[in-house]
Amino acid sequence: MRYLLILFALLLAGAALADDIVTMPTANQLKAREVDVALYYLDLDNQSPAPRFVQYQTAYIGLTDKVELDIHRAAVDNNETSIVLVGSVRLLSETKVLPDLVAGVRNLGGEATIINPPGAPVDLRAKSRKRSFFVSAAKTFFMNPAAPGPPLVRAHLSLGTEDWTLLGEKRHEGLFGGLQFLFHPEFGGILLNDGQDTITGITYMPKNTGLTIKGGTYGDHTWFGVAYRRAF
């Protein structure tokens, strides 16, 4: 039996705000020649014979200062695999007044991320093949405007079409978003809702390493991972 492959869309808001946005489109985007690669593990709160874990490999590539391509590969229980592409274009860059604004498409290739179990009443395979479109905005608020830097909060708000590529549940339809925090140059966190689940996370970014160590919750599930970012 095959099951849905879960995707993590891990988009970062610049080197000073390398904080997780898990599975959810945002206006965070890499700059030209920046690359972020990561390994993740999702521990599923399921009972056998349902899937128990998912392993991920992700790559985010800044093709230009306005165009980003993301590649997500997932393996469920070391068995089913899928590769999904996400593309986004920056429409506005953040200023004191304006937010960052990004438009994008999830599942560019129309990849099916699930094959229905026998007798399933809904054709989730067909649903998961559909592309999902989104427009995302983000604005950064500094706790001390006179000295921009941590602590700070980044507010996210997106508008999208339905996306069935995650856990066989409808996400990213209508409005969704949340908050991203940088408490200290090395420590951050998130609190989000993607229209289906609440997503939480904390991150640790050792100074001058390019690494981010992270973990949190996704609905009833638990996730953790490590990422490395570099400019070429």
Secondary structure, 3 states (H helix, E strand, C coil): CCCCCCCCCCCCCCHHHCCCCCCCCCCCCCCCCEEEEEEEEEECCCCCCCCCEEEEEEEEEECCCCEEEEEEEEEECCCEEEEEEEEEEEEECCCCCCCEEEEEEECCCCCCCCCCCCCCCCCHHHHHCCCEEEEEEEEEEECCCCCCCCCEEEEEEEEECCECCCCCCCECCEEEEEEEEEEECCEEEEEEECCCCEEEEEEECCCCCCEEEEEEEECCEEEEEEEEEEEC
